[in-house]
Amino acid sequence: MDLKTYYKNIREIEEQLQRDPVVVVSLATSEGGKANVTAEVPRAVAARMIAEVRSRVATTQEAQAFRDEIEERRRLYELDEEARRMRVMVIPASDLRQGKERS
C-alpha cells in the first residue's frame, strides 16, 4: 500500500465531511467487525474508517434516530440519578401533632 495515496485519500474524505462529529454506521469486516453499529466520531476518525472501508456515513434519518436514542438514554439516566439521590425522612405522626400544637 502506498502511504502517500492512503493519507491523501483520508484528507480528501475528511474535507468532504460536513459535520463534526460525524455519525457513521459500521460495515462487516473480515476481521470480525459487526455491521450496522452506529457511532458518533470526530471527522478525522470517520475519514479513516471510511477510507479503510470499515464504515460509511449515516443517512440523515439514521443520524437523527441515533441522536434521538442517545438523548432518550441520557434523559432516563438523569431521572435514575435524580431518584437515587432523593432522600426520604420518616416522621412519626406524634411528632407532626406536636408541631401543630407549638404553632
Jmol script that loads the backbone (N, CA, C; Angstrom):
load data "model"
ATOM      1  N   MET A   1       0.831  -1.180   0.000  1.00  0.00           N
ATOM      2  CA  MET A   1       0.000   0.000   0.000  1.00  0.00           C
ATOM      3  C   MET A   1       0.875   1.243   0.000  1.00  0.00           C
ATOM      4  N   ASP A   2       0.544   2.182  -0.843  1.00  0.00           N
ATOM      5  CA  ASP A   2       1.276   3.445  -0.929  1.00  0.00           C
ATOM      6  C   ASP A   2       0.728   4.391   0.146  1.00  0.00           C
ATOM      7  N   LEU A   3       1.590   4.758   1.097  1.00  0.00           N
ATOM      8  CA  LEU A   3       1.128   5.579   2.219  1.00  0.00           C
ATOM      9  C   LEU A   3       0.713   6.977   1.790  1.00  0.00           C
ATOM     10  N   LYS A   4       1.393   7.534   0.786  1.00  0.00           N
ATOM     11  CA  LYS A   4       1.018   8.876   0.312  1.00  0.00           C
ATOM     12  C   LYS A   4      -0.409   8.867  -0.224  1.00  0.00           C
ATOM     13  N   THR A   5      -0.734   7.864  -0.990  1.00  0.00           N
ATOM     14  CA  THR A   5      -2.080   7.743  -1.552  1.00  0.00           C
ATOM     15  C   THR A   5      -3.097   7.516  -0.441  1.00  0.00           C
ATOM     16  N   TYR A   6      -2.744   6.683   0.520  1.00  0.00           N
ATOM     17  CA  TYR A   6      -3.618   6.373   1.645  1.00  0.00           C
ATOM     18  C   TYR A   6      -3.986   7.642   2.415  1.00  0.00           C
ATOM     19  N   TYR A   7      -2.983   8.412   2.821  1.00  0.00           N
ATOM     20  CA  TYR A   7      -3.240   9.625   3.597  1.00  0.00           C
ATOM     21  C   TYR A   7      -3.888  10.721   2.762  1.00  0.00           C
ATOM     22  N   LYS A   8      -3.581  10.775   1.484  1.00  0.00           N
ATOM     23  CA  LYS A   8      -4.237  11.738   0.592  1.00  0.00           C
ATOM     24  C   LYS A   8      -5.725  11.410   0.510  1.00  0.00           C
ATOM     25  N   ASN A   9      -6.046  10.137   0.401  1.00  0.00           N
ATOM     26  CA  ASN A   9      -7.436   9.690   0.358  1.00  0.00           C
ATOM     27  C   ASN A   9      -8.162  10.070   1.649  1.00  0.00           C
ATOM     28  N   ILE A  10      -7.517   9.885   2.782  1.00  0.00           N
ATOM     29  CA  ILE A  10      -8.119  10.239   4.078  1.00  0.00           C
ATOM     30  C   ILE A  10      -8.383  11.742   4.139  1.00  0.00           C
ATOM     31  N   ARG A  11      -7.421  12.559   3.719  1.00  0.00           N
ATOM     32  CA  ARG A  11      -7.606  14.013   3.739  1.00  0.00           C
ATOM     33  C   ARG A  11      -8.761  14.442   2.836  1.00  0.00           C
ATOM     34  N   GLU A  12      -8.870  13.826   1.667  1.00  0.00           N
ATOM     35  CA  GLU A  12      -9.960  14.163   0.743  1.00  0.00           C
ATOM     36  C   GLU A  12     -11.318  13.812   1.330  1.00  0.00           C
ATOM     37  N   ILE A  13     -11.396  12.659   1.946  1.00  0.00           N
ATOM     38  CA  ILE A  13     -12.660  12.244   2.580  1.00  0.00           C
ATOM     39  C   ILE A  13     -12.999  13.192   3.721  1.00  0.00           C
ATOM     40  N   GLU A  14     -12.008  13.559   4.528  1.00  0.00           N
ATOM     41  CA  GLU A  14     -12.244  14.449   5.661  1.00  0.00           C
ATOM     42  C   GLU A  14     -12.748  15.816   5.198  1.00  0.00           C
ATOM     43  N   GLU A  15     -12.236  16.308   4.082  1.00  0.00           N
ATOM     44  CA  GLU A  15     -12.692  17.588   3.541  1.00  0.00           C
ATOM     45  C   GLU A  15     -14.145  17.511   3.087  1.00  0.00           C
ATOM     46  N   GLN A  16     -14.587  16.349   2.624  1.00  0.00           N
ATOM     47  CA  GLN A  16     -15.956  16.181   2.140  1.00  0.00           C
ATOM     48  C   GLN A  16     -16.969  16.072   3.273  1.00  0.00           C
ATOM     49  N   LEU A  17     -16.511  15.660   4.435  1.00  0.00           N
ATOM     50  CA  LEU A  17     -17.429  15.502   5.568  1.00  0.00           C
ATOM     51  C   LEU A  17     -17.849  16.872   6.078  1.00  0.00           C
ATOM     52  N   GLN A  18     -19.146  17.058   6.251  1.00  0.00           N
ATOM     53  CA  GLN A  18     -19.702  18.365   6.580  1.00  0.00           C
ATOM     54  C   GLN A  18     -19.696  18.667   8.077  1.00  0.00           C
ATOM     55  N   ARG A  19     -20.073  17.695   8.881  1.00  0.00           N
ATOM     56  CA  ARG A  19     -20.269  17.945  10.305  1.00  0.00           C
ATOM     57  C   ARG A  19     -19.114  17.388  11.126  1.00  0.00           C
ATOM     58  N   ASP A  20     -18.985  17.924  12.315  1.00  0.00           N
ATOM     59  CA  ASP A  20     -18.038  17.380  13.276  1.00  0.00           C
ATOM     60  C   ASP A  20     -18.719  17.409  14.628  1.00  0.00           C
ATOM     61  N   PRO A  21     -18.999  16.333  15.244  1.00  0.00           N
ATOM     62  CA  PRO A  21     -18.674  14.954  14.912  1.00  0.00           C
ATOM     63  C   PRO A  21     -19.601  14.388  13.831  1.00  0.00           C
ATOM     64  N   VAL A  22     -19.171  13.263  13.273  1.00  0.00           N
ATOM     65  CA  VAL A  22     -19.883  12.600  12.185  1.00  0.00           C
ATOM     66  C   VAL A  22     -20.499  11.311  12.721  1.00  0.00           C
ATOM     67  N   VAL A  23     -21.744  11.045  12.320  1.00  0.00           N
ATOM     68  CA  VAL A  23     -22.385   9.779  12.683  1.00  0.00           C
ATOM     69  C   VAL A  23     -22.073   8.790  11.570  1.00  0.00           C
ATOM     70  N   VAL A  24     -21.468   7.656  11.944  1.00  0.00           N
ATOM     71  CA  VAL A  24     -21.099   6.625  10.977  1.00  0.00           C
ATOM     72  C   VAL A  24     -21.788   5.308  11.339  1.00  0.00           C
ATOM     73  N   VAL A  25     -21.942   4.470  10.324  1.00  0.00           N
ATOM     74  CA  VAL A  25     -22.519   3.142  10.503  1.00  0.00           C
ATOM     75  C   VAL A  25     -21.458   2.143  10.068  1.00  0.00           C
ATOM     76  N   SER A  26     -21.155   1.182  10.934  1.00  0.00           N
ATOM     77  CA  SER A  26     -20.099   0.225  10.636  1.00  0.00           C
ATOM     78  C   SER A  26     -20.517  -0.759   9.554  1.00  0.00           C
ATOM     79  N   LEU A  27     -19.522  -1.312   8.890  1.00  0.00           N
ATOM     80  CA  LEU A  27     -19.707  -2.351   7.881  1.00  0.00           C
ATOM     81  C   LEU A  27     -19.066  -3.636   8.390  1.00  0.00           C
ATOM     82  N   ALA A  28     -19.546  -4.771   7.925  1.00  0.00           N
ATOM     83  CA  ALA A  28     -18.941  -6.045   8.305  1.00  0.00           C
ATOM     84  C   ALA A  28     -17.542  -6.116   7.706  1.00  0.00           C
ATOM     85  N   THR A  29     -16.578  -6.589   8.491  1.00  0.00           N
ATOM     86  CA  THR A  29     -15.203  -6.709   8.012  1.00  0.00           C
ATOM     87  C   THR A  29     -14.719  -8.142   8.167  1.00  0.00           C
ATOM     88  N   SER A  30     -13.644  -8.442   7.467  1.00  0.00           N
ATOM     89  CA  SER A  30     -13.076  -9.788   7.547  1.00  0.00           C
ATOM     90  C   SER A  30     -12.434 -10.058   8.910  1.00  0.00           C
ATOM     91  N   GLU A  31     -12.123  -8.987   9.665  1.00  0.00           N
ATOM     92  CA  GLU A  31     -11.536  -9.144  10.994  1.00  0.00           C
ATOM     93  C   GLU A  31     -12.595  -9.343  12.070  1.00  0.00           C
ATOM     94  N   GLY A  32     -13.854  -9.460  11.666  1.00  0.00           N
ATOM     95  CA  GLY A  32     -14.915  -9.696  12.634  1.00  0.00           C
ATOM     96  C   GLY A  32     -15.697  -8.460  13.015  1.00  0.00           C
ATOM     97  N   GLY A  33     -15.510  -7.354  12.301  1.00  0.00           N
ATOM     98  CA  GLY A  33     -16.274  -6.144  12.589  1.00  0.00           C
ATOM     99  C   GLY A  33     -17.751  -6.357  12.334  1.00  0.00           C
ATOM    100  N   LYS A  34     -18.579  -5.858  13.244  1.00  0.00           N
ATOM    101  CA  LYS A  34     -20.021  -6.041  13.134  1.00  0.00           C
ATOM    102  C   LYS A  34     -20.621  -4.956  12.249  1.00  0.00           C
ATOM    103  N   ALA A  35     -21.605  -5.331  11.474  1.00  0.00           N
ATOM    104  CA  ALA A  35     -22.293  -4.382  10.598  1.00  0.00           C
ATOM    105  C   ALA A  35     -23.402  -3.654  11.355  1.00  0.00           C
ATOM    106  N   ASN A  36     -23.715  -2.454  10.894  1.00  0.00           N
ATOM    107  CA  ASN A  36     -24.840  -1.648  11.375  1.00  0.00           C
ATOM    108  C   ASN A  36     -24.728  -1.193  12.822  1.00  0.00           C
ATOM    109  N   VAL A  37     -23.519  -0.958  13.299  1.00  0.00           N
ATOM    110  CA  VAL A  37     -23.321  -0.363  14.616  1.00  0.00           C
ATOM    111  C   VAL A  37     -23.099   1.125  14.382  1.00  0.00           C
ATOM    112  N   THR A  38     -23.934   1.947  14.988  1.00  0.00           N
ATOM    113  CA  THR A  38     -23.880   3.390  14.776  1.00  0.00           C
ATOM    114  C   THR A  38     -23.052   4.038  15.872  1.00  0.00           C
ATOM    115  N   ALA A  39     -22.242   5.032  15.473  1.00  0.00           N
ATOM    116  CA  ALA A  39     -21.414   5.751  16.444  1.00  0.00           C
ATOM    117  C   ALA A  39     -21.195   7.173  15.964  1.00  0.00           C
ATOM    118  N   GLU A  40     -20.896   8.050  16.899  1.00  0.00           N
ATOM    119  CA  GLU A  40     -20.584   9.437  16.580  1.00  0.00           C
ATOM    120  C   GLU A  40     -19.090   9.621  16.846  1.00  0.00           C
ATOM    121  N   VAL A  41     -18.339  10.002  15.814  1.00  0.00           N
ATOM    122  CA  VAL A  41     -16.881  10.099  15.922  1.00  0.00           C
ATOM    123  C   VAL A  41     -16.407  11.414  15.313  1.00  0.00           C
ATOM    124  N   PRO A  42     -15.192  11.873  15.674  1.00  0.00           N
ATOM    125  CA  PRO A  42     -14.633  13.070  15.052  1.00  0.00           C
ATOM    126  C   PRO A  42     -14.415  12.859  13.551  1.00  0.00           C
ATOM    127  N   ARG A  43     -14.357  13.952  12.811  1.00  0.00           N
ATOM    128  CA  ARG A  43     -14.202  13.869  11.356  1.00  0.00           C
ATOM    129  C   ARG A  43     -12.969  13.081  10.949  1.00  0.00           C
ATOM    130  N   ALA A  44     -11.853  13.287  11.627  1.00  0.00           N
ATOM    131  CA  ALA A  44     -10.612  12.588  11.259  1.00  0.00           C
ATOM    132  C   ALA A  44     -10.772  11.071  11.403  1.00  0.00           C
ATOM    133  N   VAL A  45     -11.411  10.640  12.470  1.00  0.00           N
ATOM    134  CA  VAL A  45     -11.622   9.210  12.697  1.00  0.00           C
ATOM    135  C   VAL A  45     -12.597   8.659  11.657  1.00  0.00           C
ATOM    136  N   ALA A  46     -13.657   9.418  11.394  1.00  0.00           N
ATOM    137  CA  ALA A  46     -14.640   8.985  10.390  1.00  0.00           C
ATOM    138  C   ALA A  46     -13.975   8.835   9.025  1.00  0.00           C
ATOM    139  N   ALA A  47     -13.128   9.787   8.654  1.00  0.00           N
ATOM    140  CA  ALA A  47     -12.441   9.724   7.353  1.00  0.00           C
ATOM    141  C   ALA A  47     -11.579   8.471   7.265  1.00  0.00           C
ATOM    142  N   ARG A  48     -10.865   8.159   8.343  1.00  0.00           N
ATOM    143  CA  ARG A  48     -10.010   6.966   8.332  1.00  0.00           C
ATOM    144  C   ARG A  48     -10.852   5.690   8.224  1.00  0.00           C
ATOM    145  N   MET A  49     -11.955   5.633   8.959  1.00  0.00           N
ATOM    146  CA  MET A  49     -12.806   4.449   8.926  1.00  0.00           C
ATOM    147  C   MET A  49     -13.443   4.254   7.540  1.00  0.00           C
ATOM    148  N   ILE A  50     -13.810   5.359   6.903  1.00  0.00           N
ATOM    149  CA  ILE A  50     -14.392   5.283   5.565  1.00  0.00           C
ATOM    150  C   ILE A  50     -13.335   4.865   4.551  1.00  0.00           C
ATOM    151  N   ALA A  51     -12.135   5.433   4.657  1.00  0.00           N
ATOM    152  CA  ALA A  51     -11.051   5.089   3.735  1.00  0.00           C
ATOM    153  C   ALA A  51     -10.675   3.613   3.847  1.00  0.00           C
ATOM    154  N   GLU A  52     -10.763   3.067   5.039  1.00  0.00           N
ATOM    155  CA  GLU A  52     -10.427   1.658   5.259  1.00  0.00           C
ATOM    156  C   GLU A  52     -11.628   0.736   5.012  1.00  0.00           C
ATOM    157  N   VAL A  53     -12.719   1.277   4.536  1.00  0.00           N
ATOM    158  CA  VAL A  53     -13.964   0.560   4.238  1.00  0.00           C
ATOM    159  C   VAL A  53     -14.440  -0.221   5.472  1.00  0.00           C
ATOM    160  N   ARG A  54     -14.398   0.437   6.614  1.00  0.00           N
ATOM    161  CA  ARG A  54     -14.898  -0.145   7.857  1.00  0.00           C
ATOM    162  C   ARG A  54     -16.251   0.449   8.230  1.00  0.00           C
ATOM    163  N   SER A  55     -16.567   1.601   7.644  1.00  0.00           N
ATOM    164  CA  SER A  55     -17.848   2.236   7.937  1.00  0.00           C
ATOM    165  C   SER A  55     -18.248   3.147   6.792  1.00  0.00           C
ATOM    166  N   ARG A  56     -19.461   3.680   6.917  1.00  0.00           N
ATOM    167  CA  ARG A  56     -19.977   4.642   5.946  1.00  0.00           C
ATOM    168  C   ARG A  56     -20.661   5.749   6.736  1.00  0.00           C
ATOM    169  N   VAL A  57     -20.879   6.883   6.091  1.00  0.00           N
ATOM    170  CA  VAL A  57     -21.576   7.984   6.737  1.00  0.00           C
ATOM    171  C   VAL A  57     -23.055   7.604   6.853  1.00  0.00           C
ATOM    172  N   ALA A  58     -23.630   7.863   8.006  1.00  0.00           N
ATOM    173  CA  ALA A  58     -25.041   7.553   8.232  1.00  0.00           C
ATOM    174  C   ALA A  58     -25.919   8.503   7.424  1.00  0.00           C
ATOM    175  N   THR A  59     -27.069   8.001   6.999  1.00  0.00           N
ATOM    176  CA  THR A  59     -28.031   8.862   6.321  1.00  0.00           C
ATOM    177  C   THR A  59     -28.594   9.855   7.335  1.00  0.00           C
ATOM    178  N   THR A  60     -29.273  10.863   6.858  1.00  0.00           N
ATOM    179  CA  THR A  60     -29.862  11.862   7.751  1.00  0.00           C
ATOM    180  C   THR A  60     -30.835  11.210   8.731  1.00  0.00           C
ATOM    181  N   GLN A  61     -31.636  10.281   8.237  1.00  0.00           N
ATOM    182  CA  GLN A  61     -32.601   9.598   9.101  1.00  0.00           C
ATOM    183  C   GLN A  61     -31.894   8.730  10.146  1.00  0.00           C
ATOM    184  N   GLU A  62     -30.847   8.016   9.732  1.00  0.00           N
ATOM    185  CA  GLU A  62     -30.091   7.180  10.675  1.00  0.00           C
ATOM    186  C   GLU A  62     -29.432   8.038  11.745  1.00  0.00           C
ATOM    187  N   ALA A  63     -28.857   9.161  11.328  1.00  0.00           N
ATOM    188  CA  ALA A  63     -28.187  10.048  12.283  1.00  0.00           C
ATOM    189  C   ALA A  63     -29.187  10.624  13.275  1.00  0.00           C
ATOM    190  N   GLN A  64     -30.362  11.040  12.797  1.00  0.00           N
ATOM    191  CA  GLN A  64     -31.373  11.606  13.687  1.00  0.00           C
ATOM    192  C   GLN A  64     -31.884  10.548  14.659  1.00  0.00           C
ATOM    193  N   ALA A  65     -32.111   9.336  14.172  1.00  0.00           N
ATOM    194  CA  ALA A  65     -32.564   8.251  15.047  1.00  0.00           C
ATOM    195  C   ALA A  65     -31.510   7.953  16.109  1.00  0.00           C
ATOM    196  N   PHE A  66     -30.238   7.957  15.732  1.00  0.00           N
ATOM    197  CA  PHE A  66     -29.152   7.708  16.680  1.00  0.00           C
ATOM    198  C   PHE A  66     -29.126   8.791  17.753  1.00  0.00           C
ATOM    199  N   ARG A  67     -29.205  10.053  17.337  1.00  0.00           N
ATOM    200  CA  ARG A  67     -29.163  11.161  18.301  1.00  0.00           C
ATOM    201  C   ARG A  67     -30.387  11.157  19.205  1.00  0.00           C
ATOM    202  N   ASP A  68     -31.558  10.807  18.644  1.00  0.00           N
ATOM    203  CA  ASP A  68     -32.766  10.709  19.471  1.00  0.00           C
ATOM    204  C   ASP A  68     -32.622   9.613  20.528  1.00  0.00           C
ATOM    205  N   GLU A  69     -32.060   8.484  20.126  1.00  0.00           N
ATOM    206  CA  GLU A  69     -31.853   7.383  21.067  1.00  0.00           C
ATOM    207  C   GLU A  69     -30.880   7.777  22.177  1.00  0.00           C
ATOM    208  N   ILE A  70     -29.801   8.461  21.816  1.00  0.00           N
ATOM    209  CA  ILE A  70     -28.819   8.916  22.808  1.00  0.00           C
ATOM    210  C   ILE A  70     -29.463   9.904  23.774  1.00  0.00           C
ATOM    211  N   GLU A  71     -30.270  10.825  23.253  1.00  0.00           N
ATOM    212  CA  GLU A  71     -30.950  11.800  24.106  1.00  0.00           C
ATOM    213  C   GLU A  71     -31.929  11.115  25.059  1.00  0.00           C
ATOM    214  N   GLU A  72     -32.654  10.113  24.578  1.00  0.00           N
ATOM    215  CA  GLU A  72     -33.586   9.376  25.429  1.00  0.00           C
ATOM    216  C   GLU A  72     -32.832   8.613  26.525  1.00  0.00           C
ATOM    217  N   ARG A  73     -31.724   7.996  26.166  1.00  0.00           N
ATOM    218  CA  ARG A  73     -30.919   7.290  27.177  1.00  0.00           C
ATOM    219  C   ARG A  73     -30.375   8.253  28.225  1.00  0.00           C
ATOM    220  N   ARG A  74     -29.952   9.448  27.789  1.00  0.00           N
ATOM    221  CA  ARG A  74     -29.438  10.457  28.727  1.00  0.00           C
ATOM    222  C   ARG A  74     -30.552  10.904  29.674  1.00  0.00           C
ATOM    223  N   ARG A  75     -31.744  11.119  29.132  1.00  0.00           N
ATOM    224  CA  ARG A  75     -32.876  11.549  29.947  1.00  0.00           C
ATOM    225  C   ARG A  75     -33.211  10.486  31.001  1.00  0.00           C
ATOM    226  N   LEU A  76     -33.250   9.218  30.589  1.00  0.00           N
ATOM    227  CA  LEU A  76     -33.540   8.140  31.536  1.00  0.00           C
ATOM    228  C   LEU A  76     -32.461   8.014  32.603  1.00  0.00           C
ATOM    229  N   TYR A  77     -31.209   8.191  32.203  1.00  0.00           N
ATOM    230  CA  TYR A  77     -30.104   8.135  33.160  1.00  0.00           C
ATOM    231  C   TYR A  77     -30.231   9.256  34.191  1.00  0.00           C
ATOM    232  N   GLU A  78     -30.540  10.463  33.718  1.00  0.00           N
ATOM    233  CA  GLU A  78     -30.671  11.590  34.642  1.00  0.00           C
ATOM    234  C   GLU A  78     -31.842  11.393  35.601  1.00  0.00           C
ATOM    235  N   LEU A  79     -32.954  10.830  35.114  1.00  0.00           N
ATOM    236  CA  LEU A  79     -34.077  10.535  36.002  1.00  0.00           C
ATOM    237  C   LEU A  79     -33.686   9.501  37.047  1.00  0.00           C
ATOM    238  N   ASP A  80     -32.945   8.477  36.636  1.00  0.00           N
ATOM    239  CA  ASP A  80     -32.494   7.442  37.559  1.00  0.00           C
ATOM    240  C   ASP A  80     -31.559   8.033  38.613  1.00  0.00           C
ATOM    241  N   GLU A  81     -30.646   8.886  38.183  1.00  0.00           N
ATOM    242  CA  GLU A  81     -29.717   9.521  39.129  1.00  0.00           C
ATOM    243  C   GLU A  81     -30.458  10.432  40.101  1.00  0.00           C
ATOM    244  N   GLU A  82     -31.438  11.160  39.607  1.00  0.00           N
ATOM    245  CA  GLU A  82     -32.225  12.037  40.469  1.00  0.00           C
ATOM    246  C   GLU A  82     -32.989  11.226  41.511  1.00  0.00           C
ATOM    247  N   ALA A  83     -33.580  10.125  41.094  1.00  0.00           N
ATOM    248  CA  ALA A  83     -34.318   9.268  42.025  1.00  0.00           C
ATOM    249  C   ALA A  83     -33.373   8.649  43.056  1.00  0.00           C
ATOM    250  N   ARG A  84     -32.167   8.315  42.627  1.00  0.00           N
ATOM    251  CA  ARG A  84     -31.202   7.704  43.536  1.00  0.00           C
ATOM    252  C   ARG A  84     -30.741   8.694  44.606  1.00  0.00           C
ATOM    253  N   ARG A  85     -30.675   9.976  44.264  1.00  0.00           N
ATOM    254  CA  ARG A  85     -30.219  10.999  45.203  1.00  0.00           C
ATOM    255  C   ARG A  85     -31.318  11.477  46.145  1.00  0.00           C
ATOM    256  N   MET A  86     -32.577  11.155  45.832  1.00  0.00           N
ATOM    257  CA  MET A  86     -33.686  11.644  46.636  1.00  0.00           C
ATOM    258  C   MET A  86     -33.614  11.051  48.043  1.00  0.00           C
ATOM    259  N   ARG A  87     -33.777  11.907  49.039  1.00  0.00           N
ATOM    260  CA  ARG A  87     -33.741  11.473  50.437  1.00  0.00           C
ATOM    261  C   ARG A  87     -35.165  11.496  50.991  1.00  0.00           C
ATOM    262  N   VAL A  88     -35.483  10.500  51.775  1.00  0.00           N
ATOM    263  CA  VAL A  88     -36.801  10.414  52.394  1.00  0.00           C
ATOM    264  C   VAL A  88     -36.616  10.394  53.900  1.00  0.00           C
ATOM    265  N   MET A  89     -37.394  11.217  54.594  1.00  0.00           N
ATOM    266  CA  MET A  89     -37.325  11.265  56.046  1.00  0.00           C
ATOM    267  C   MET A  89     -38.675  10.814  56.590  1.00  0.00           C
ATOM    268  N   VAL A  90     -38.659   9.861  57.499  1.00  0.00           N
ATOM    269  CA  VAL A  90     -39.882   9.358  58.111  1.00  0.00           C
ATOM    270  C   VAL A  90     -40.066  10.077  59.440  1.00  0.00           C
ATOM    271  N   ILE A  91     -41.212  10.750  59.555  1.00  0.00           N
ATOM    272  CA  ILE A  91     -41.528  11.481  60.786  1.00  0.00           C
ATOM    273  C   ILE A  91     -42.751  10.829  61.412  1.00  0.00           C
ATOM    274  N   PRO A  92     -42.649  10.421  62.668  1.00  0.00           N
ATOM    275  CA  PRO A  92     -43.807   9.812  63.327  1.00  0.00           C
ATOM    276  C   PRO A  92     -44.972  10.798  63.412  1.00  0.00           C
ATOM    277  N   ALA A  93     -46.190  10.271  63.347  1.00  0.00           N
ATOM    278  CA  ALA A  93     -47.392  11.117  63.390  1.00  0.00           C
ATOM    279  C   ALA A  93     -47.449  11.915  64.679  1.00  0.00           C
ATOM    280  N   SER A  94     -46.961  11.340  65.775  1.00  0.00           N
ATOM    281  CA  SER A  94     -46.986  12.060  67.057  1.00  0.00           C
ATOM    282  C   SER A  94     -46.137  13.333  66.987  1.00  0.00           C
ATOM    283  N   ASP A  95     -45.020  13.297  66.283  1.00  0.00           N
ATOM    284  CA  ASP A  95     -44.183  14.490  66.122  1.00  0.00           C
ATOM    285  C   ASP A  95     -44.893  15.544  65.282  1.00  0.00           C
ATOM    286  N   LEU A  96     -45.675  15.113  64.321  1.00  0.00           N
ATOM    287  CA  LEU A  96     -46.423  16.061  63.495  1.00  0.00           C
ATOM    288  C   LEU A  96     -47.467  16.787  64.330  1.00  0.00           C
ATOM    289  N   ARG A  97     -48.155  16.058  65.219  1.00  0.00           N
ATOM    290  CA  ARG A  97     -49.190  16.674  66.063  1.00  0.00           C
ATOM    291  C   ARG A  97     -48.541  17.653  67.026  1.00  0.00           C
ATOM    292  N   GLN A  98     -47.382  17.335  67.555  1.00  0.00           N
ATOM    293  CA  GLN A  98     -46.688  18.231  68.485  1.00  0.00           C
ATOM    294  C   GLN A  98     -46.287  19.519  67.762  1.00  0.00           C
ATOM    295  N   GLY A  99     -45.913  19.385  66.509  1.00  0.00           N
ATOM    296  CA  GLY A  99     -45.536  20.570  65.735  1.00  0.00           C
ATOM    297  C   GLY A  99     -46.692  21.516  65.543  1.00  0.00           C
ATOM    298  N   LYS A 100     -47.907  20.996  65.365  1.00  0.00           N
ATOM    299  CA  LYS A 100     -49.091  21.844  65.186  1.00  0.00           C
ATOM    300  C   LYS A 100     -49.433  22.569  66.485  1.00  0.00           C
ATOM    301  N   GLU A 101     -49.244  21.890  67.623  1.00  0.00           N
ATOM    302  CA  GLU A 101     -49.568  22.489  68.919  1.00  0.00           C
ATOM    303  C   GLU A 101     -48.616  23.641  69.225  1.00  0.00           C
ATOM    304  N   ARG A 102     -47.371  23.576  68.751  1.00  0.00           N
ATOM    305  CA  ARG A 102     -46.374  24.613  69.011  1.00  0.00           C
ATOM    306  C   ARG A 102     -46.709  25.887  68.243  1.00  0.00           C
ATOM    307  N   SER A 103     -47.348  25.762  67.117  1.00  0.00           N
ATOM    308  CA  SER A 103     -47.609  26.922  66.262  1.00  0.00           C
ATOM    309  C   SER A 103     -48.576  27.885  66.851  1.00  0.00           C
TER     310      SER A 103
END
end "model"
wireframe off; spacefill off
backbone 0.3
color backbone group
